[in-house]
Amino acid sequence: MNISVRQPRRLESYVCGGWVAGSKEGNVLLDASTGAPVAFIDSTGIDFTDVLTYGREKGGAALRRLSFHERALMLKALGLALMEKKDKFYALSTATGATKADSWIDIEGGIGTLLSYASKGRRELPNSRVLLDGDVEGLSKDNSFSAQHILTPLLGVAIHINAYNFPCWGMLEKLAPTILAGVPAIIKPASQTAYLTELMVRAIVETGIFPDGSLQLICGSTGDLLDHVDSQDIVTFTGSAATGQRLKTGKAIVANSVRFTMEADSLNAAVLGLDAAPGTEEFELFVKEVAREMTVKAGQKCTAIRRVIAPRSYTDALVAGLRDRLTKTSVGNPIDEGVRMGPLASLDQRDEVRARIRDLMTDAEIVSGDPENPLVVSGDATDGAFLNPVLLYCDKPAAAGTVHDVEAFGPVSTVMPYDTADEAVDLVRRGKGSLVSSVFTNDADFVQEMVLRLAPYHGRVMIGNRVSAKSSTGHGSPLPGLVHGGPGRAGGGEELGGMRGVKHYMQRTAVQGAPSMLTAVTGKWFPGAAANNDGPHPFRKSLAELKVGDQLITASRAVGLDDIEHFANFTGDTFYAHMDEEAAKANPFFDGRVAHGYLIVSFAAGLFVDPAPGPVLANYGVDNLRFLKPVNPGDALKVQLTCKEINPRASAEHGEVRWDCLVTNQNAEPVAQYDVLTMVAKTWPSA
């Protein structure tokens, strides 16, 4: 369907539980390829204090009643539901100027991020409402006073102010960790492409998956919204540095120390290694990657390559290779088959990019493309926001200024030469902080030097070479498990990064007290806390019966010299400390032959295991194993096994149980300590 023939409609905001149109007709939003009206946008008449209150009191309270796993399952259900409706999003996405490949990044990339966080949330977070951060801190010798850092969701709302270039992904990549953390969100999309965000939010609301107040949408101006934020709220911003800095210094944000995460302009660089001469695989990969990053989303990506840094003797071949690829890129209306690059998002944006190209030309010359005369295979070259890829060359980048200061947010990159690795590092750093840089090389020494010296200036560094070429996700692809953000000019913020992104919406608190009190707060048993030794063996209890603190203290078992020799011969571990008395005595850690560490663990298992079939389904691992004191022939081992944590799966008939295993000798001295991990059934027939 050609989107340009659609009747424009008035966008609505979703606030306080309902869809609301602005009281004015609002600004017209145009199809990026044809200039035809797509929608009108306005938010006049919305009471933003009510919006904040509704999110905090209605949405926040509902989300906090759910566990991490329950929130993760909501994200999974939502991701699957949106995937079923993706064709509607693709159809409207063409109006933004996006090709099908561009839309895939925005739409399915965004939905994929939801599903990724849904999966990671169930794998990496407990099925609880409190997240522990680090290990217990012992504050007394007798374990009567300890501390544990915890993370709990903030009690405000997360206000996400997004950019126009990714109306779906930009919303979903922030929404996923926000909801998983238990915090409601207010989405403010950039106006130019807000019609696509609004369509997706309508689909989200229709599913009924999120509790009321968990998600609100503002189409149009946020008015005085940011004047009413407080210390429990969070603001995230993606856009220009100037706008972000203005918002960051808002009176309420400063006065209330509101968390503010900014992702701003970024003059990302790609460096071609000294070893990557024309004809090498790395050279060809570099040409392909730069051209791709210039043309995907018409270069309207915060991670796109803006500065192309290459050895001076390779730049002629590099410019020729890039020119060949870029001039073959078909530009036109993305609804047409064969179009490789669509227009910019708007005519205003095209004017902006043209102005920035003129700025860059004070230091550089155009070597490919004509920004003033777009050549298109379809669409309206006058009313559409078309711009062919423009490649510039700056011969003396060390003496230049604008190429390191000005970003043309479109299909524009500047090639600049270097002679030494030091020069390459200096040129990259002159970007004053970026989201990402890439280094294309097959030289391990070169890449080590470059990455370690560039890392402080970047949120991500990608290494490209012949080995990773087939599986690499590329220079410009933020991934759910990797940090997205950067220092300095890039805004100093951080998004995604797996569970790091979830923790941005939570408060870290150190809780101090008696171990039993910490157990009550966290649901985790701590050394020194009360334990229950009554009743059946803990392995006879299902999750429905098992309690944190249930404990088994075993009988003892002596370790003989014949046990040590048998274990050595049976396993093949004949390390001298187990077999040679004289050599073992010469070791400063031992005073004679000692038992194998894994023999201790095996004997411990023999002491605490209940062998009959029961609710314990499997042992799936051991964590934090430490051997604390040598075990000599004649020593007697005893085990204290305590249920430490219970983590039921929300979508399975079993859960994980973590057991604290303390192995002591006949003098009650700890010789080994570790966590035993088991799968336990939620229910089990009574004996």
Salt bridges, closest charged atoms under 4 A:
GLU12 OE1 - ARG202 NH2 2.59
GLU108 OE2 - LYS86 NZ 3.49
GLU124 OE2 - LYS120 NZ 2.78
GLU124 OE2 - ARG123 NH2 3.76
ASP133 OD2 - ARG508 NE 2.71
GLU198 OE1 - ARG9 NH2 2.49
GLU198 OE2 - ARG202 NH2 3.28
GLU206 OE1 - LYS85 NZ 3.30
ASP224 OD2 - HIS228 NE2 3.05
ASP230 OD2 - ARG56 NH2 3.80
ASP233 OD2 - ARG56 NH2 2.59
GLU263 OE1 - HIS484 NE2 2.81
ASP265 OD2 - ARG489 NH2 3.93
GLU281 OE2 - ARG466 NH1 3.76
GLU282 OE1 - ARG466 NH2 2.65
GLU289 OE1 - ARG292 NH2 2.63
GLU293 OE1 - LYS301 NZ 3.18
ASP324 OD2 - LYS328 NZ 3.39
GLU352 OE2 - ARG356 NH1 2.89
ASP359 OD2 - ARG356 NE 2.81
GLU372 OE1 - ARG354 NE 3.97
GLU372 OE2 - ARG358 NH1 3.53
ASP395 OD1 - ARG312 NH1 3.14
ASP405 OD1 - LYS432 NZ 2.57
GLU407 OE2 - ARG306 NE 3.03
ASP419 OD1 - ARG312 NE 3.63
ASP422 OD1 - ARG453 NH1 2.73
GLU449 OE2 - ARG453 NH1 2.83
GLU494 OE2 - HIS504 NE2 3.61
GLU495 OE2 - LYS174 NZ 3.96
ASP550 OD2 - LYS541 NZ 2.94
GLU565 OE2 - ARG593 NH2 3.11
GLU581 OE2 - LYS585 NZ 3.92
ASP610 OD1 - ARG540 NH1 3.03
ASP623 OD2 - ARG658 NH1 3.11
GLU645 OE2 - ARG658 NE 3.62
GLU656 OE2 - ARG649 NE 2.66
ASP660 OD1 - LYS644 NZ 3.90
ASP675 OD1 - LYS644 NZ 3.06
ASP675 OD2 - ARG658 NH1 2.89
